[in-house]
């Protein structure tokens, strides 16, 4: 549109000039031919004049348009040339390569900033100077003549590597190219020289040659086998084989094939297998460039190998491998032993667990899983907060105490939540240490004491009830210790004696319990002395009177009974007495009411009886006799002294002695015995007696209560046996967990056996050729006074006999469980010996693995480049000696530190972290080579030329990076 408008203006200007010409011509004609007027000449009548004027007007218009077009084209060309020159100048100024332009006399006409930097000359001072003076390349001056002639002929000249001497003196290697500068006519008007600094490339090539030599030496001296290969393809470009192109000397040591026999051979020919080993993995590595690492078993050589493969070029790859057969066998052996250990742990009835410092269950046995009601996989590798959310805080408190103090904590009574409810455990916790002695967790050994806890709770409740009952009953009760010192009085006793318990506590019984014979007035012998001396329940004679503290007299009857501990030892005496003043008055009334209360008595579960003496005739036997003895009350009433006929043979003599005491007036207050019921079964009876005396004090009968305690006796026997078995197994199992020293284990095992169930001696004789013998201390009893039985079992585990375990025990204590218990103890000791063997094997395997790690570490430390591994959180997990030297820090000051926060300059830290995050998430691929500065300990920045690779786990997830780098700080300087 603009062009059209411009042409319209040109046409209008031309038309205006034509009209002006017409008017002027008409005026001139009118002036010349004055006889006619102006208007007659404006439109002449002669057609020829009209056409001539029109032609002239058209010519004027056309000439105007043509002149304007020429002016426009000239201005447009000038503008284009100006812009082109400006663009060319800007481009030359911005180029990364140096540019120098000269005229035909080799005088400088132009230099860009890069050329200024390399030559040391500024464009202003170099302008007009000779090229040889500014572009100083001494070694090439003699060879410049032919190139100059070629340039002047209009030909380009490419030059090779040269040394450029700058104005300041230092020389730099460069590459250059020269070309002629032509004008619009094609004539050569100057020369342009384009050159670049190749110092970095020269240094890199030198480093490459040095590195190549270094790695060639490394290749030749590596302990690992290295082989180079080339993939072979079929006609469809499918990989079918590969050729071994080179191997290092270690190749022969590992696989047993000489390099001369391997190089140039196909894998299928060399190894004699089809298809070529791991062709699928190697072809993928060679084609994609992604490295691969794996472990494999090669049957033809019966060896395990660890192999790393990486691409060296398209269609080529290298493998680095080493023989891991010994490690694999050690791992398999260790795994097998661990499985065997788990089987052994699972066979132990006690609950065993191992937790690490993170409160996480690492190992449990079946007993714990069964106790909780949860599968093992729902406990192992979970924290106590996940398994026992309610008790976890208390568990953790005990765990931390053990780990912080390094001291075992034993006998912890704690609840455990299970799928079937709460169970109570008695737990021992000991610190678990690694080979360096560092505490890394705890070992726990727990026993289910729920039933025992329930029994204790029941006993406690029973004691509280009994205490409350004693304080509430109408009889007076006084308890003493074995020295006849008062320890307890109930309110009735306080009332009758006139003494408060707080005043009477610790005082002699005779001072508080002052009793005399009502008829003679003489003091009555202290019942405490009689009870302690005879160990039986006694009753006071009739006509006994208690004199209160204020002198008040109370006729009483009482009984004294021994207080025994759970081992049957007498620890005191309890006196039960009552004021019988009113009873004497109401005796007749009571007799009259006998019928009234008979129904109550007959409803009792205990058999109440009354017997006349000395004929032994039963005057009364309660209806509960059948449930107590197995014989009904009529049987007793019809058969005097029936009790002597049904007494158990083991208690016949005991019962006769008690009967003689009874006839002589010494009434045993309470005693236990066994009878034989009509079905021939044994029944335990406890009998409480009370003598009946005439006015002269002669015994004329006896009355009391008989109770069947067979169930209780059986329960006591079962509890005693259970406690014995648990104590023996617990002691030995504690030794298995705690003691790893062989001598200490055997000695303490003997001592534990002697202490567990009264063994007189115990010894262990090992069959290892050393002839070691261990024995425990002797008990207090004289061994010669009792017949002994010697028992011996083998210490065997999985068909291996380690030796024998011997122990002696009094013959009268032997029961059917002792041999079984001793066998179980022997199995536990054998398991401990087996555990020591397993531990020794494990340590040897760990030492071998440590040696391998040290060897790899030595290889990393002799490397001339930095090697650093960074995990996914940015923490340094590995750094070699060279890396520590570059950073100017010890290895301990680098490992475990965040790489970016400590060793990257702050100005770059954010960008580098972001790039690292993108690399880990797979958003970007690792740059094979790049440079970035690192921050040394001294604060100095050092420029490193890095080569990176990512680390992946077995599932292909990126877990970190492994980088090798070269310090190129000197180049930047």
Buried (B, 14 or more C-beta within 10 A) or exposed (E): EEEEEBEEEBBEBBBEBBEEBBEEBBEEBBEEEEEEEEEBBBEBEEEEBEEEBEEBBEEBBEEBBEEBEEEEEEEEEEEEEEEEEEEEEEEBBEBEBBBBBBBBEBBBBBBBBBBBEBBBBEBEEBBEBEBEEBBBBEEBEEEBEEBBEBBEEEEEBEBEEBEBBBBEEEBBBBBBBBBBBEEEEEEBBBBBBBBBBBEEBBBBEEBEEEBEEBEEEBBEEBEBBBBBBBBBEEEEEEBBBBBBBBBBBBBBEBBEBEBEEBBEEBBBEBBEEEEBBBBEBBBBBBBEBBBBEEEBEBEEBEBBBBBBBBBBEEBBBBBBBBBBBEBBEBBEBBEEBEEBBBEBBBEBBBBBBBBBBEBBBBBBBBBBBBBBEBEBEEBBEBBBBBBBEEBBEBBBEBBEBBBEEEEBBEEBEBBBBBEEEEBBBBBBBBBBEEEEEEBBBBBBBBBBBBEBBEEEEEEEEEEEEEEEEBEEBEBBBBBBBBEBBBBBBBBBBBBBBBBEBEBBBEBBBBEBBBBBBBEEEEEBEBBBBBBBEBEBBBBBBBBBBBBBBEEEEBBBBBBBBBBEEEEEEBEBBBBBBBBBEEBEEEEEEEEEEEEEEEEEBEEEEBBBBBBBBEEBBBEBBBBBBBEBBBBBBEBBBEBBEBBEEBBBEEBEEBBEEBBEBBEEEBBBBBBEBBBBBEEEEEBBBBBBBBBBBEEEEEBEBBBBBBBBBBEEBEEEEEBEEEEBBBBBBBBBBBBBBBBBEBEEBBBBBBBBBBBBBEBBBBBBBBEEEEEBEBBBEEEEEEEEEEEBBEBEBBBBBEEEEBBBBBBBBBEEEEEEEBEEBBBBBBBBBBBBBBBBEBBEBBEEBEEEEEEBEEEEEEBBBEBBBBBBBBBBEBBBBBBBBBBBEBBEBEBEEBBEBBBBEBBBEEEBBEEBBEBBEEBBEEEEEBEEEBBBBBBBBEEEBBBBBBBBBBBBEEEEEBBBBBBBBBBBBEBEE
